[in-house]
Amino acid sequence: MSPLSQNEQLHADSLSEIENCPLLESECRSTHLNRPLTTILPEEYDEAWEGVRFNEGVLSCRLRFHELGAKWETLGSLSKVKGEFYLIDFHDALLSSDPGTERGSTDFHREFLSQLRPIDRTPRSGAGIQTYIRMQAGVDDLELWYSDIADIGKSPYPPGFIKLDIGYCEYLETLLLTKGAYGWQYLFSDISLGRGDFSDSANNLENMLRVFPELFPDRDYSSLRPRLEARL
């Protein structure tokens, strides 16, 4: 196996933090490395992606793990926090199916859905939560979109999808902090968590910011607090 890159080592260490934390019950998984991202031409996977390119930032921070992820929850008297993530290698992401163009009610909806490929998901819980990268030609920073409950998103996009205001590298960086706590992606979206149907996500994130500084004292959560407060 080729040596881990600096970012790959950070994520392997983060997975070990979850697995070795005595106050978390967890199922963790890490598999072999795939071929480097530099060999990928998106149009080899779909001719509609001619002109789609991963920029140098993505090339520098990408992870080559075939799969890396965990499902976990706090134990004992700690405030209840749950989470899950399973990062998908770009090769496998591009081979995955889109969310289903039949869900689109307009030509724009169907085109948009055909551009989405999963990079993170929640397979063990069956929650159906996924984060997608949008494959668009001529775009310097490929967009990330999050899908959770049906009642999110704004026109002209189909319901059930909301754009994140972070790119792929920042997504991975923030995952080192949140460990995939359910709903963390909402901290980087234009949404209010004050609605009743977001109470579970809001409570999970509030508890995360209460508990995680104790569980992972070497990590700094100060950047996430104002984001949550702005959405409550």
HELIX and SHEET records of a PDB file:
HELIX    1   1 GLN A    6  ASN A   20  1                                  15    
HELIX    2   2 LEU A   37  THR A   39  5                                   3    
HELIX    3   3 PRO A   42  GLU A   44  5                                   3    
HELIX    4   4 GLU A   47  TRP A   49  5                                   3    
HELIX    5   5 GLU A   56  CYS A   61  1                                   6    
HELIX    6   6 PHE A   90  LEU A   95  1                                   6    
HELIX    7   7 THR A  101  ARG A  103  5                                   3    
HELIX    8   8 ASP A  107  SER A  114  1                                   8    
HELIX    9   9 TYR A  168  THR A  178  1                                  11    
HELIX   10  10 TRP A  184  PHE A  188  5                                   5    
HELIX   11  11 GLY A  196  PHE A  198  5                                   3    
HELIX   12  12 SER A  199  LEU A  215  1                                  17    
HELIX   13  13 ARG A  225  GLU A  229  1                                   5    
SHEET    1   A 7 LEU A  24  SER A  30  0                                        
SHEET    2   A 7 GLU A  67  THR A  74 -1                                        
SHEET    3   A 7 LYS A  82  ILE A  88 -1                                        
SHEET    4   A 7 LEU A 116  ARG A 121 -1                                        
SHEET    5   A 7 GLN A 130  ARG A 134 -1                                        
SHEET    6   A 7 LEU A 144  SER A 147 -1                                        
SHEET    7   A 7 ILE A 162  LYS A 163 -1                                        
END                                                                             
